Amino acid sequence: MLAVTKRKVDELGRIVLPIELRTNLSIESGDSLDICTDERGNIILHKSIDRCVFCRATSSLTLVMDKCVCLSCKNTINNT
């Protein structure tokens, strides 16, 4: 893992991601990031990708009431 720089958290809990990091990872203004932790207490940021709200699949997605649903889950719902 490559450490770029140290950043302080402001009074609202925000940090600024350095431009070098954003450029290298193609993170642009308005992009969403997923924030999670691992078992050791590390904070992990991932560039968000659309996933099915039911099974978390990333392919064959369609929007249903502003939520992503994969074809398999959509077929399961339609057959119920």
N, C-alpha and C positions, 0 to 999 in steps of 0.2 A: 504494500500500500504506500502511495506517495503522498507525503504531507506537503501541501503548498504553502500555507501560511496559517498563523494563529489569528482568530477573529474573536472579538468580544460580543457578547449578547447584550442588546440594548434593553432599556426598561420595559419594552413591550415584548421581549422574547425573540427579537429578530436578529438575524445575522445577514451579512452581505457575502454572497458568493463571489470570489475574485473573478475578474474578466477572463483570465487565462483558463480557469476551470470551466466557466460557461462556454467559452469558445471551443475548447478541446472536446467537450461533451455535447456540443450543439444545443445548449440550453438557451432559449431566447425569452425575451420579455413576454409574459403571458402564458408560458408553458407551465404545466402542472408537475409537481414532484410528489411522489409517494414517500412518506416518512415512516420508518419502522425501526425497531430495535432488534438486536440479536440476544442470544442467551448470556453474553458477557456484558451487556449494558451499553454496547456501541450503538450510536445513531447511524442509520443507513438511509441515504437518499437515493431514490431511483426516479428517472424520468418516467412519468406516468404513461401507460399505454392503455387503450380501451380494452376492457375485459367484460365477459358475460357476468351479469349480476348474480347468476345462480351457480354456475360451475367454474367461473374464472377463465374460461377459454378465450383465446385471442383471435381466432379466425372465424370467418363466416358470420360476422356480427351485423345486426340491424338495430336501429333505434326504435324503441317502443316507449312512448311517453318519457322521452329524454333519458332512457336507460338502455344500455347495450344488452342485447340478448343474442346468444348464438343460435344457429339454425337447429341444432339438436334439441336445445331447451325449448325453443319456439314450437317445434314439432311435438314435443312431449306435452306442452301446455295445450296445444290445439287438439290433441288426442284424449284429453282428460274430460 
